[in-house]
Amino acid sequence: MTATTVFVSGATGFIAQHVVKSLLGKGYKVVGSVRSASKGDHLKGLLNSNDFSYEIVEDVEKVGAFDKALEAHPEVSVFLHTASPFHFKTSNPEKDLLNPAINGTKNALNAIQAHGKNVKRVVITSSYAAIATSTKEIDNTHTFTEKSWNEVTWEQATKDPVAGYRGSKTFAEKAAWEFLELQKPDFELAVVNPSFVFGPQAFDSEVKDSLNTSSEIINAILKNGPDADVPASKGGFVDVRDVAAAHIVAFEKKEAVNQRLILNAGRFAGQDILDILNESFPELKGKIPVGKPGIGPSITSTLAKVDNSKTIEILGFDLIGLKKTVVDSVKQILDSKK
């Protein structure tokens, strides 16, 4: 029996590295798309596996971006689309966030339909941002489920980077479901919608001074000193290792077909993270803020509820809690500095 070959777009990303590592661990062959040969060689060196190869896709937004990569790999039967911008460093959300996310998704699906004749399952990495409308997120009488959609308009999404990111995830995911409806392709679709993704990097050597947007929420606390403000961040969280596992469930399990999987292990406030760090790392005492210990739950009690019981049933495993995801992230960061 030949191993199933899985294509992972954006293979060098924070989530994607965990996904690729998990796939190889489960005996899959993996083809990753990367932006350059140097990035591909770097990842291949980290993975140290003959079952990983890469194709260069310099710009996911270009029409036909994935055509050559899929033409070169007719053996691919699963496609995981994780490539999408997640940052707030832009003064032009339409150009830097909305268009790349939407066009990248359309290009991937068009390439699969034209050149991925053996692709039977597609999984798209969307976001909780495509589920939750910002005004409802701060209404504690509201409950979000897998059926909820962010009601952001295009006009709102072009106003600022945060709205732009939320819009990019919403409109890109909608484009995928629309493609399914109109094109009636031969493949089945599932979508993964994680909230803030915490947890360690897939490889210790990938710990840099500045980390990906979600991880930097925790990392910034370690750099800002004891007199810094308590981080204002609050929202839902999930561990990156659970996100990777969910991508695999999303194509392995029949129950995941046509589903949106909300990956949310609970709520956090900046104070909760401080409490865990001050309790778990004596060496950080006096180096990070203390804030007002214990008030985290009163901060998060103002947020909407998230009912992802349907997702948890499909996944078949419990999600990692806040303490473990924070401790594992920070332990790795501190060890890398030694």
Secondary structure, 3 states (H helix, E strand, C coil): CCCCEEEEECCCCHHHHHHHHHHHHCCCEEEEEECCHHHHHHHHHHHCCCCEEEEECCCCCCCCCCHHHHHCCCCEEEEEECCCCCCCCCCCHHHHHHHHHHHHHHHHHHHHHHHCCCCCEEEEECCHHHCCCHHHHCCCCCEECCCCCCCCCHHHHCCCHHHHHHHHHHHHHHHHHHHHHHHCCCCEEEEEEECEEECCCCCHHHCCCCCCHHHHHHHHHHHCCCCCCCCCCEEEEEEHHHHHHHHHHHHHCHHHCCCEEEECCEEEEHHHHHHHHHHHCHHHCCCCCCCCCCCHHHHHCCCCEECCHHHHHHHCCCCCCHHHHHHHHHHHHHHHHC
